[in-house]
Structure formats: structure tokens, C-alpha cells
Amino acid sequence: MSRWHLRLRALSGGRLKVERIGRGVLRVDGHVVDNAVLGPGALVEAVDLFTLLYTTRPADWPRRTTPADAEPFPFGAADANGIVGESPAAWHLRDELALAAARGEHVLVHGPSGAGKELAAFALHAGSPRSAGPRISRNAATMAGPIADLDLFGNLQDCPTVGTPARDGLLGEADGGALFLDFIDEIPAALQTRLLRAMDTGEYQRVGDARPRTASVRWIAATSRDPADLPHALRSRFIHHVRVPGLAERQGDVPLLARHLLREIAATSPDLRAQLFDGDEPRLAPELIAALVRHPFTSHVRELHGLLWRAISASRGDVLGPPPDLHQPAVEPPPAAATAITREQVVAALVACGGVREQAWRALGMRSRDLLKRLLKKFAIS
């Protein structure tokens, strides 16, 4: 940017006043204004230039890395467990995970669908004393019918039918480590009694085996439902409950998550990296960031991932903009018409931007590159 665009001033009561002092369009929460008084959560856009989200943190709230010996990571990057976010909600989740991970009791992870419960479950195992042991994962909704016991507890050779190979079952495979059951609310009722005994004592029997076995297993389960909806006997076995927040609680993390997901996508696509990245940073249009921050996510990080892919599919330039089906407010004409811009201003913008027209029209506060083309022709600037 080659000039000042906004002036911000702190007011009492945690409010801010924002004023437009440049030629471009100032938009606050989707409305074009010259000035506005903001509260937390307000979205401020210098259209085509940058997007700001007003967030707050408690004055005494520390940015902690827990446990104390955890590996540090750059601001906005994924931590050692792959969790991205700098919001209070993201750091509270890290604290909760560290607290539960260090202990041996069973853990229930809950939160909205697509928010990252499986990632949280893996962090619990990685930070536990059992981290060197196996981590076995299974969707509990698939453990239904007559083979459910075989899946969980295993079976002897030729049981229940001739030709059935012997299996250790999930419990045997997870011995010394952790067993993660997603969709624990879908576990068959007929299996729960035997499951609860295994959770309490580690004792179980393979199908066809007369003698009991014992496995040392930490149970980690996940559900998208309210934990209160689980049967009391099952819920009470999980001493620790960890809630994974949805994106509505961590709006400021959305751009960081978008950058992280795009880096993962580009890691397997050199062509995409060449098109949309400057080094390790994706080129994201401010209107894409604004649209994503305002978007009412229903499946959270999973939905964000899908929106980014739709944006990539629709992209034809070197800056990633919003896909056509992602709602965008109409951009009203800027207060200063393009014809009010002088030849000297156009030349100065081109010099400041190293002759890059894509940057110059934005620096001049124009709505599109076509306006710059007209002025270049009018002023005979080559």
C-alpha cells in the first residue's frame, strides 16, 4: 500500500472508532461507511486491500504453550499436534488437552461435527505417557450386528464359523496404548455391558475363548452430541470431558486455518503452489477472507476445506478469490470517481508498486483493474 487508508482510535468501553482517510471503500460489517464505532466481532474492510476483524482478549490472559516443555511454534502455525489457532478458545483447548493427556483416565471428546475432534483425540494420545504404545481408531457406528463382538474383543480360530481366522480384536491391538472410538453414541446397546467391564477392569474374552484376557487400554471416545445424551453408565466412565469449539467461537482463527489447509493442499500440487503462492504464503483476496470469516459454518473445518477447494476450482488468476456460491455483499462505488485521480497519482502508484499494475490499481483504491487500464490509455502511460 502506498498511502494511509484508515484511522483507528480507541474509545471507552472497549469500542473503537474507524475513519476512512483514503480514496478506497470502507466497509464495516457489509455496509459502506465513511466512519463507524466498532464493538468486538466487527469486520472492517478496506475493499480490495485488506480485511480486519476486531477481537479482544482478557488483559491477564497469557499465550501459553502447555505442557511447559512443549515444542514452540510460530504464531499462526500448526502446533506439534497439528492444531491451528491463536484465539483464546484455541488455547483453552490446548490447555484442556494437555491436562487430560498427562493423566491415565478415559477421555470423552465432544463438539460439533467437523470441528476437529479426531485431531484432539490424537493430541491426547501423543501427550500421554502411553504415546509410545499403539493408537487404534475405529468408527463405533460400524460396530453393529453379529460381528461387533469379534471387532472389539477378537476371536479364536474357527470361531464363530469354520474358516474364521483368529483375531486379537481392537482391545488386543490397543494393549499398552489407546483405543479411539469415534461416534461413541452409535455403539450398539447390546455391546455396552461388555464394553463397560473392559473399560473398568481391562478384562475381556475373545469369542470362543473360555479364559479371560486383560488389556491395558486407555479409551478415548468422540461424539457430536451433548454428553448428557449418552447413557449414564457409559458417560460416567469418561472422567475427563474435552470440548472442541466450533468456528463461530474462533472467528479470528479462520484465516489461519485457511492458510494451513491451503499449504497442505499445495504440498501435493506444485502447479497450484506456483499459481497461488508467494513462497510459503498463499495469495488470498481480502474479499475471500471477509466472506470466510462471516460464513455461518455448520461443519466447521471440514466445510472450510471444501470452500477452499471450490475457490481453487473457480480461480483463474494468481490470487485466490471467493467461489461464486460464497455470499458476497455488493460493493458500492467508491466516494472518489476514477476520473478524479490525476496522472501524477497513477505514475506514483506504478513507481511504488514496481510497475505491477495488479498492485497499482488496488493502491489507488479502484474497484477493478479495468479502471486503471482506462486511465493508462487516457494519460498515455505505457
N, C-alpha and C positions, 0 to 999 in steps of 0.2 A: 504494500500500500504506500502511496506517495503523499498522503495528506491525512490530517485528523478527520475522523468521521463522527465520533460520539464523545459526549462529555458525561461522565458519571459522577454523582455526588451523593454521599451518604446522608440520610435523614434519620430522625429519631424513630424508635420503634422497629428497627431492623428494615427500614424501607430505603430504596434508592431512587434517585431521580436521574433519568436518562434524557439527553437532548441531542437532536440531530444538528451537527455543525458542518457536515459535508454536503456534497451535491446529491448523494445517493438516497435511496429509500430506507427509512427506518420503519421497521415493523415490530410491534410488540404483541405477542400472543395472537398473531394473524391479522392485526389491524395496523394500517399505515397511519403513523402519527409523526408529529414534529417533536413532541416531548411526552413523557409519561412518568408516573410514580409507580414503582415496582414493589411487589412483595415476593417472598421466596416462591420458587416454582415458575416465575415468569420467563418466557422465551423471547430474547431480543435478537433481531436480525438486521444487520446492515446488508441489505439484499444484494446477492451475488458476491459478497465479500467475506463475511464471517457470521457465525451464529454463537450467541452466548446464552447460557442457562444460569439463572440466579439460584444458587443453592447455599445453604448455611450448615454450619457445624457448631456443636457446643464449644465454647471458648476453652474449656478444660479437656476437650476430647483429644486424646493422643492418637497419632497414626502408629499403631503397634504392629510388630511382627511377632506372632506367638507360635510356638514357644520361643524363648529368648534366643535359642541357638539356630532358629530357622534361617535359611539362606535368604539374604536380601535380594530385592529385585527392583528394577527401575520403575518409577512412577507410571502407572497406567498399563504396565506389562503383566503377563500372567505370572503368578507365584509358582513355587515349586510343585504345587498340586494342580496347576492349570486353571486356577480361579482368577478371574479378572475383575477388577473393580477397586475404586478408591472412595466410594461413598461410605458413610457410617454404617449402612446396612451390610455392605460387603465386608467391612472389617469386623462387625459384630459376628457375622457368620464365621469368619476365620477364627475368632476367639472361641466361639462355641465349639467348633470342630476340634481345636487344639485341646480344649478342656476335656471333651468326651474321648478323644483319641488316646489320651495318656492313661485312661482307665480301662479296666477289663470287662465292664458290664456291657450288655447288649444295648444297641442304639437303634432308635426309630428316626428316620429322616422323613420329614414331611414338607409339603409346599406345592405350589401349582404345577401343573403339567408343563414340561419343557423348561423349567427354571434351572435345572442342573443338579437334581438330587443324586444321580448316579456319580457325578463328579465329586460331590460332597462325600458320598459313601467311600469312594476310592481314597479321598484325603483322610478319612477316619482310619482306614487300614494302614496307609502309608505313614501316619504319625503315631502308630501304636507300637507297643513292644513286640507285637506279632508280625511286624512288617516283613520280616524275612520269610514268614510262612506263606502258604498258598492263599490266594484270594479267588474264591469260586463265586460266580454270579449266575443267577437264574431268574427268569420271569415266572413268578409264582402262578400267574394266570394259566401257564401251560402245564401246570402240575395237576391235572384233573384225570378222573376216570380210574380204571384199574391199575394203570402203570404209575400212579402218583407215589405209592409206597416204594416202588422199585427206583424211581428217580431220586427220592430223598434218602432212603436207607440202604439201597442196593439189594442184591440177591445172590444166592448160591447158584452154582452151575445147574442147569436144567430146571430151575425154578423161576416162574410157576409152571412153565411148559418145557418139554424136552427140546433141547437145542438152544435154550436161552443161555447166553454166556454169563459168567459170574461178573458182578459189578460191585464196586465199592460204594456207589451212591454218592450224592453230593456231600453228605456228612463225612464219609470216609475220605473223600478227596480234599475236604477243607480241614482235616485234622491238623492242629497246630497253627491254623490261620483263621481266616474269616470266611463266612458264608453270607453273601449278599442276595437277598430275595426282594426283587422289585415287585410292585403291585401286591404287597403282602395282604391287602384287603381281599384279594381274589383267591386266597388259599382255601382249598376245599374244607368244609366243616368236618367231614369225616376224618381228615388228616390231622386236625388241630390237636386232639388229645395226645397223640403220639409225638407230635412236634413239640408240644409244651414240655413233655417229660424230657425230651432230648435237650431242650433249652435249659432246663433246670439242672439236670444231672450229667448231661453228655452221654447218657446211656440210650442205646437203641439196638434193634435187631434187624439183620438183613432178612429179606423174605426167604423162607425155607430154612433158616438157621435157628437151631434150638438154644444156642448160647448168646447172651447179650454181648454187645461190644461197647466200648467207650471212646468217644472222640472229644478232644479239647477244641472247641469251636466258639468263636465269637460271632454272634448273629447280628447282622446289620440289615435292616429292612427299610423299605421306602413305600410311601403312599401319597397320592394326590388328595386324599380325603382328609377330613378333620380327624385327628387321632381319636377323638371321643366317639367316632362312629365304629371303631374297631371293637370286637368283643372284649369285654373287660379282662378276661383271663389271658388273652393274647397281649393286649396293650400293657398290662401290668408287668410283663416280663422284660419290657424295654425300660431300663432305668433312666437312660438319657434320651431326651427328645430334642432334635435339632431341626429348626425350621429354615428352609431355604426361601429367601424373599423373591417375589416376582419383580419384573422390571418397573412396575409402577412405583415401587419403593426405592428404586435406584436409577432414576432418570439420567443422572449425570454419568452413569457408567455405560449408557447405551453407545456413545461414540467410541469409547474404549473397547467395548465388546465387538463393535463393528470392525474396528481396525484389526483386532486379534483374529476374528473369523476370516477376514479378507487375507490376512497373512497366511493362515492355514490353507485357504483355497489356492493362493498364488504359489505356495510351496510345491504344488504338484502341477503347476501350469506356467512354464516360463513365458509363454506368449502373453498370458494375462498380466504377469508381472511387468513385462516390457511395456504393455499398453497403459496400465493404470497406476504404476508405482514410480515414485522418486526414491531410489534406493530401497529402504525398508518401509517407507511410508506410502500408503495408498493416497491417491489424489481424489478427495471426496468433495463434491459440490456442497456448499453451505446449505442449499435447499434440501439436499438429501439428509443431512444431519438434523435439520429442523423437523422434517417430516418423520424421521425415525423417533426422535425424542417425544414428539406429540402423539405418536401412534398408540392406540389402545391395544396393547398386546394381550392375546388370550392364551398363546402357547409360548410366550416369552422368548428365551434364547433360541429355541428351535424355530420359532416363527421369524425371528430376526435373521437367522441363517437363510431361510427361504426368501425373505425380502431382498437380501443382498444378492442372491443368485438371480432373482428376477431383474434386479438393477443391472447386473452384469450382462444378462441376455439382451436387455434393451439398449445397452451402451454402444455408441458408435464413435465416440471421441476418446480423448485421453483423460477425461475427468468423469468420475462415476456419479451420475445423477440419479434421481428417484425414478423407479419404474412408473409407467403410465397409470397403473391402477393404485398407486400410493397417493392418497389425497394431498393436494397442494392448494393452498389459498391463492386466489387470483392476485397477481402483482399489479398494483395501481401505478399509473405513470409517475415518474419522479417529479418533485416540485420544479426542478430546473429542466427545461427542454434541452434537447441535444443541440439545437441551434444556438443556445446561449453560451456554448463552450467555444472559446477562442482558439485560433490557430496555435498561439503560443502555449496554451494549456495542452493541446494534443501533442505537440512536439515534446514538451516537458515530460508528459506521461510516457511517451515512447522511449525517451532517453532513460528515464528512471527505471523502465522495465526492460532495458536492454534490447529494445526493438521488438519485443514479443507482443504481438497485437492481442493475443488471448488474455494477457495480463493487463494491457493498457486500457482496454475498454472497461474492465472491471474497476481499475484505479480511478477512472474518470466518472464512475458512478452511473454508467449507462446500463440500459436494460438488456442489451444484446450486442453482439459483435457487428451486426448489420449497421447499427447507428455509427459505429466507428468507421466502417467502410465508406459510408456516405460522406462523412466529414473529411476523410482522406482524399476522396475524389474532389470534394468542394474546394479544399485548401491546396490541392495539387501536391500532396505529400506522398512520396513514393516509398 
